[in-house]
Amino acid sequence: MSYSSNGNRPKLSEKGLLTPDNCVVAFIDHQPQMLFGVSNFDRQSIINNTVALAKASRVFDVPVVLTTVETNSFSGQMWPQLRAVFPGQEPIERSSMNSWDDKNFVAAIEKTGRKKIVLAGLWTEVCVAFPTVQAIRDGYEIYVAEDCCGDVSQLNHENAMKRVIQAGAKPVTALSTMLEWQRDWANRETYDAVMDIVRTHLGAYGIGVEYAYTMVHGLPATKCAEYEVAKHPKLTVPVA
């Protein structure tokens, strides 16, 4: 059996599928102002799915490129939930709507040496479609994580997905991508981390796993971090 570059995971066969060793993930413009405009899909679900994909990228050691647009003048900071998954990585700041027009973004993709890109971003019709079409022309294979994307209307999102599929992109989801990387439940190196993402982010699937663990297999219930009420620092009022 051959092993992946990290020396622990079994190396998976490709044959048209994604593996942790053949792709890079790009998160484009997951910023507050961009999410405000989304109306085709539940916005909390987009956050949840995006964080799930981000965590899966960490679990499988898949290289990630983060990028933001006009942070200080319009879009705001990248979501803290996403930044928390990559605490030591700064997003590439752009002015261009199209990431593929930004030399630093393209250089970061090229540096990975990988020709398959799992791409997620806001909005689908611009920030996802534009780089997808051009990257395909430059010889890349694009997988659009559709449930980590959103647009200003259902029509805009659907038109964008039609356009990228016609250009040759493959639609995927956060879950399908993670399971494509896992592939075999006997791969114990990543099993527990994958199940943690499932229980935390994947709704009925996660609750089903928790039920099977506790009621069928008799394992202890999952313990989540205890909730602490956030406290704002007291403001001091200057005395005249």
N, C-alpha and C positions, 0 to 999 in steps of 0.2 A: 504494500500500500504506500502510495506517495503522500507527502504532507505539504501543506501550504507554506508560505514564506515565514509564518510565525512559528513553524516547527511543531505545532500541537494539533491543529485541525487537519483532518484528512482532506486531501486535495480533491475537489469535486470535478466531475466531468462537465464539460461545457455543452457542446452539441446544441448551441443556440440559447442556452440558459445563462443567467447571471450567476457568478460565483464571487466570493469575497476577494478573489485574486484577479478578477478581470474588469473591475469597474471602479468608478469614482462617483461620489454623490455630490451634487451641487444644490445648495439652498439659496434661492434668489429672492431678496426683498421681502423677507418675512418681518415686516415692520408695521407699527400701529396704523399709520395713515393708509397703508395699502389694504389692511384688513378691514378698516372702516368701510371701504367701498364695495366689499364683497356682499353679494346678495343671492348668489345661486346655490349656496351651500351653507350649512350651519357653521358659523365661524368658530365656535368652541371646538367643534369636531376637527376643523382644519388645524387648530393649535395642537390638539391631542394627537392627531395622525402624524403631524410634522415632528413632534417630539418623539413619538414612537419610532419613526424612521431614523431620526438622529441617534437615539439610543442603540438601535440595531446596528447602525454604522460603527459605533464604538465597540459593541460586542464582537463584531466580526473583523475589526481592524481595517475597515474600508476607508480609504482616504476621502476627506471631505473638503470642499471649497465653500466658504461662506462669502456672500457678497450683499452689499446694501447700496441704496441709491439716495442721494441728496438727504442724508441723515439729519443734518442740522437745520436745513432750510425748509424741509417739507415732510419727509417720511417718518422721522423719529428713529429711535434706537431699535436694533434687532430685538425681538421678543426676549425677555429675560429667561423664559422657560427654555428657549433654544440655546441661548448663550451659556446657560448652566451646564449643558451637556458637553460643551467644548470650552471650558474655562480659560484655556491658554491660547486660544486661537482668535485672532482679530479678523473681522470681516473685511473684504476688499471693498473699499468705498469707490463708488462710481458717480458720474453725472449722466451717463448714457442710459437710455431705456433698455437698450439691447446689450446684454452682458458680453456678447460675442464681438461687440465693437470696442470693448475695453481690453487693452493689451495685457494688463495685470491679471485679469480673470482668465484669459486664454492661456497665458503663461503658467498659471497655477494648475490648470487642467493638463497642459502639456507636460509639466514637471512630473506628474504621476505616471506617465508612460502608458496610460490606459485609454483604450479607444471606445469603451462603453461608458456612457454617462447616465446615471439616474438623476433626473432633474425635477426639482419641485420649486414652485415660486408663485408670486402674486404680481400682476394679474396674468391669467392664463393666455389671454389674447395678445399680450405684448411681451411681458417679461419672460414668459415661457415659450411662446410660439416663435418669436424672433430668433433667439439663440438656437432653438431646436432646428429650425429650417437651415440656418447657416452652418451649424456644426455638422449636420448631415452632409451638406455640400462639401465640407472639409474632410469627410471620411470617417466621421464619428457615428456610432450607433447610439441612439437616444431612447431612453425609457422614461416616460413622463409619469411621475407618481401623482396620479390625478386627484386622489383624496387629500393631498397636501397642497393643492392649488385652488384658486378661486377667482371669480371675475365679477364685474359689476352687474351682470344679469345672466340668466340661464342661457339665453341666446348667444351672448358673447363667449361664454365658456364652451358651449357646444360647438360653435363655429371654430374656436381655437383648436379643440380636440380633433375635429374633422380635418383641419388644415395640417396639423402635425402628423396625423396618421397617414394622410395622403402623401406627405413628404417622406414617410418611411419610419416614423417613430412608433414605439410600442407603448400602449397604456398599461400601467401597473398600479398597485396600491402599496401603502406602507407594509401591510400584512403580507401580501404576495411576495414582495421583495425580501422581507425577512425570512419567510419560509423557503424561498428559493436559495437563500444563503445557508440555511440550516439543512434542508434537504432530507436529513435522516435523523430520527429521534435517538438513534444510537450514538450520535456525535455528542458525547457527554461534556466536552470542553465548553460548549456554548449552551447546552440544554437549559440549565438553571436560569441563566440570564435571559434567554428567550422567554421562558415561562414567566419570569418577573415582568417583562414588558407586556406579555399577554394579559396577565392579571391586572396590571396597572392601567393599561390603555385600551384594551380591546373588548370592552363592554360585556355582552352576553357570553362571548367566547371565554373571556377571562373569568367570569363568575362560574361558568361551567367547569373550568379547570379547577378552581378553588373547591367547588362541590365534589368533584371526583377525588381530589387529594384528601379531603377531610372525611367525606361520607363513605366513599368506596374503598380507599386505600388506608384510611385511618391515620393519616398524617396530621400533625398539628396545624391549626389554622395559621394563615399568613398574618404576621404582625406588621402593621404599618407604623410609621413614625407617629408618635403621639402629637396631637394637635396642641399648639400653643397659641393663645390669643396674641395677635400682634399689638405692640404698644408703641405709639409714636413718642419720640422724645419730647419732653416738656419744653415749651417755648418760654424763654425768659424775657420779661418786659422791662426795658430800661426804665430806671427811676429818674425822673426829672430833678 
